[in-house]
Amino acid sequence: MEKKVTIVMTIRENYSLTLQTIESLIENTTLPYRFIFIDYKVPEFIKKSLTKYENIEIIISDNPYPSISLYNVISQIDTKYTIFLDNNILFTKFWLEKLIECMELYNAGIVGPAYLWKKNKIHMFGGDTNIKNNNFSERHYLVNEDKNILNSLKPRKCNFVEYHCLMIRTDLLKKNVLDPSLLIIHQHIDLSFAVKKLGYDTYVTPYSVITYVNEFKIEDYEKEFFKIRWNNDMVEKDISYFCKKWKLNNNNFFDNVRSFAKTHITKYL
């Protein structure tokens, strides 16, 4: 079968969940796919284990931020669709088939799965944004609802999905919708905004389900990378850039983002 999808996996914030994610991907994916793994200072003992997997393309990156690594690899992607994938995800059967099905049924630009966390809770079922008088806010739809609610849902149009697992049309990527200037926050929202300007919508489907593993321990060998990924100075730069780009006020809403970044570091270090 023809490969329709290139999956590009980047390191979200720690290394130790990488092999678990790859094993789950292989176990639950039946369609053929191209798999690119972005290696930013991956520890040797993990890198050695990667060599046992067939058809994994490892690309070395000298930059810790996934948005830059993803941007740099776009020119090498030749499939119809691209999936951005973090290295802390667990999959269910037919997750990929259902993303493609939603993409083609609705002629979408971006499609995301239902994201779970905390085992049986919904992390988000797409996100919604609100802009009024240049004041921006966003919310995760159905956050912390029981996952069983998904059985009663249908695909919905939304304002954004997340980089945990996100499918996008490759032809849109090649039109520079991905902005590598955003390094830590709101890259996913920026991407959906850019795709919308080209006339394509973002959808989320309940028929594709993944779990974002958000409870973990930061090992000693991961601490340096974790601190880089949640750098508070870079968060401030991202907020300023995002507001300037989309003509938004740097209002109190963004205090939530600042607070998350600070408490996230404190929680795990």
C-alpha positions in Angstrom: 0.0 0.0 0.0 1.1 3.5 -0.7 2.3 5.5 2.3 0.0 8.5 2.8 1.5 9.7 6.0 4.9 10.8 7.4 5.0 10.7 11.2 7.6 13.1 12.7 8.4 12.4 16.3 10.1 15.1 18.4 11.1 15.1 22.1 8.4 17.0 24.1 10.1 17.5 27.4 11.9 14.3 28.5 13.5 11.3 26.9 12.5 8.3 29.0 9.0 7.8 27.4 10.3 7.5 23.9 10.6 3.8 23.5 7.2 3.2 25.1 5.6 5.6 22.6 7.3 3.9 19.6 6.2 0.4 20.8 2.6 1.6 21.2 2.8 3.2 17.7 4.0 0.0 16.1 1.5 -2.2 18.0 -1.5 -0.1 17.1 -0.8 1.1 13.6 -1.7 -1.1 10.6 -1.5 1.4 7.7 2.0 1.9 6.2 3.7 5.1 7.2 7.1 6.8 7.0 8.6 7.4 10.4 11.1 10.2 11.1 12.6 10.5 14.6 14.2 13.8 15.5 17.2 13.2 17.7 18.2 16.1 19.9 20.9 14.8 22.3 19.0 11.6 22.9 21.0 9.5 25.5 23.1 6.7 24.0 21.2 3.9 25.8 18.0 5.0 24.2 19.5 5.7 20.9 21.0 2.2 20.9 17.5 0.7 21.4 16.2 2.7 18.4 18.4 0.8 16.1 16.2 -2.4 16.6 13.3 -0.8 14.9 13.0 -1.2 11.1 12.1 1.8 8.8 12.9 4.5 11.4 14.8 7.4 9.9 16.8 9.3 12.5 17.6 12.9 11.9 20.0 14.7 14.2 19.0 18.1 15.4 21.2 20.7 17.1 18.2 22.6 18.4 16.0 21.6 21.4 12.8 23.2 20.2 10.4 20.9 18.3 8.9 23.7 16.2 12.4 24.4 14.6 13.1 20.7 14.0 9.7 20.2 12.4 10.2 23.3 10.2 13.6 22.1 9.1 12.3 18.6 8.0 9.4 19.9 5.9 11.4 19.9 2.7 12.1 16.1 3.1 8.5 15.1 3.4 6.9 13.7 0.3 3.6 12.1 1.6 0.2 13.6 1.3 -0.2 14.0 5.1 2.2 14.8 8.0 1.7 13.9 11.6 3.5 15.9 14.4 4.0 13.5 17.3 5.4 13.9 20.8 7.3 11.1 22.4 4.9 10.6 25.3 1.8 9.2 23.6 -0.1 5.9 23.8 -2.3 4.8 20.9 -5.5 2.8 20.3 -6.3 0.7 17.3 -7.2 2.5 14.1 -6.1 5.9 15.4 -4.4 6.6 12.1 -7.2 5.3 9.8 -9.7 7.5 11.6 -7.6 10.7 11.3 -7.2 10.1 7.6 -11.0 9.4 7.3 -11.9 12.6 9.0 -9.4 14.6 7.0 -10.8 13.4 3.7 -14.5 13.4 4.7 -14.4 17.1 5.7 -11.6 18.3 3.4 -9.9 19.6 6.6 -6.5 21.2 6.8 -5.7 19.9 10.3 -7.2 16.9 12.2 -6.5 15.8 15.8 -7.7 12.8 17.8 -9.5 12.8 21.1 -6.7 13.4 23.7 -6.9 11.5 27.0 -4.8 11.8 30.1 -5.1 10.6 33.7 -6.1 7.2 32.3 -9.9 7.8 31.9 -10.2 11.5 31.5 -10.3 13.7 28.5 -7.4 16.1 28.1 -9.1 17.9 25.3 -11.6 17.3 22.5 -10.3 20.1 20.3 -9.8 23.7 21.5 -11.9 26.8 21.1 -10.6 30.4 20.9 -12.4 33.7 21.5 -11.2 37.1 20.3 -13.1 40.2 21.3 -11.7 43.7 21.1 -8.3 42.1 20.4 -8.5 40.2 23.7 -7.6 36.6 23.2 -8.7 33.5 25.2 -8.8 29.8 24.6 -10.1 26.7 26.3 -9.8 22.9 26.0 -13.2 21.5 25.1 -14.4 18.7 27.5 -11.3 18.9 29.7 -11.4 16.3 32.5 -14.7 14.8 31.3 -14.9 11.0 31.5 -13.7 9.3 28.3 -17.0 7.4 27.9 -18.6 10.6 26.6 -16.7 10.1 23.4 -19.1 7.3 22.5 -21.8 9.9 22.0 -19.8 12.4 20.0 -19.1 13.0 16.3 -16.2 14.9 14.6 -16.4 18.6 15.2 -14.8 21.7 13.8 -12.7 23.5 16.3 -10.1 26.3 16.5 -7.1 24.2 17.3 -5.7 20.7 18.3 -2.4 20.0 19.9 1.1 18.9 18.8 0.8 15.8 21.0 -0.6 14.3 17.9 -1.6 16.5 15.0 -2.2 15.6 11.3 -1.8 18.3 8.6 -1.9 18.4 4.9 1.7 18.4 3.7 1.0 20.9 0.9 -0.1 23.4 3.5 3.2 22.9 5.4 5.0 23.7 2.3 3.2 27.1 2.2 5.0 28.1 5.4 2.1 27.8 7.8 4.5 26.6 10.5 6.2 29.5 12.2 9.5 28.4 13.8 9.6 31.7 15.8 7.2 30.3 18.3 9.3 27.9 20.5 7.2 26.9 23.6 3.6 28.1 23.7 0.7 28.4 21.3 2.5 26.9 18.2 -0.5 24.7 17.6 -3.0 27.7 17.8 -0.8 29.7 15.5 -0.7 26.8 13.0 -4.5 26.5 12.9 -4.8 30.3 12.5 -2.4 30.2 9.5 -4.2 27.2 8.0 -7.5 29.0 8.4 -6.2 32.0 6.4 -5.6 29.6 3.5 -9.2 28.4 3.7 -8.9 25.2 5.6 -10.5 24.2 8.9 -9.3 22.2 11.9 -11.3 19.2 13.1 -11.1 16.8 16.0 -12.5 13.2 15.7 -13.7 11.0 18.6 -13.0 7.9 16.5 -9.3 8.3 16.9 -8.1 8.2 20.5 -4.6 8.7 22.0 -3.4 9.2 25.5 -1.0 12.0 26.5 1.2 10.6 29.3 1.5 13.7 31.5 2.5 11.9 34.8 6.2 11.0 34.8 9.5 11.5 36.7 12.3 13.6 35.3 15.5 11.6 35.6 18.8 13.3 36.4 19.9 12.9 32.8 16.8 14.8 31.6 16.8 17.8 33.8 18.9 20.1 31.6 16.7 19.5 28.6 13.5 19.9 30.7 14.7 23.3 31.9 15.4 24.4 28.3 12.0 23.4 27.1 10.2 25.4 29.8 12.4 28.5 29.8 10.4 31.4 31.2 12.2 34.0 29.2 11.3 32.1 26.0 7.7 31.9 27.2 7.6 35.8 27.4 9.1 36.1 23.9 6.5 33.7 22.6 3.6 35.6 24.2 4.9 38.9 22.8 5.5 37.5 19.3 2.1 35.7 19.2 0.2 38.9 20.2 2.1 41.1 17.8 1.6 38.6 14.9 -2.2 38.3 15.4 -2.7 41.9 16.6 -3.8 40.8 20.1 -3.6 42.5 23.5 -1.1 41.0 25.9 -3.8 40.7 28.4 -4.3 38.9 31.7 -5.2 35.7 29.9 -1.6 35.1 29.2 -0.9 35.1 32.9 -2.3 31.5 32.9 0.4 30.5 30.4 3.1 32.1 32.5 1.8 30.4 35.6 1.7 27.0 33.9 5.3 27.2 32.7 6.6 28.2 36.1 4.6 25.6 38.1 5.4 22.9 35.5 9.1 23.2 36.2 8.5 23.3 39.9 6.3 20.2 39.8 8.9 18.0 38.1 12.2 19.3 39.3 
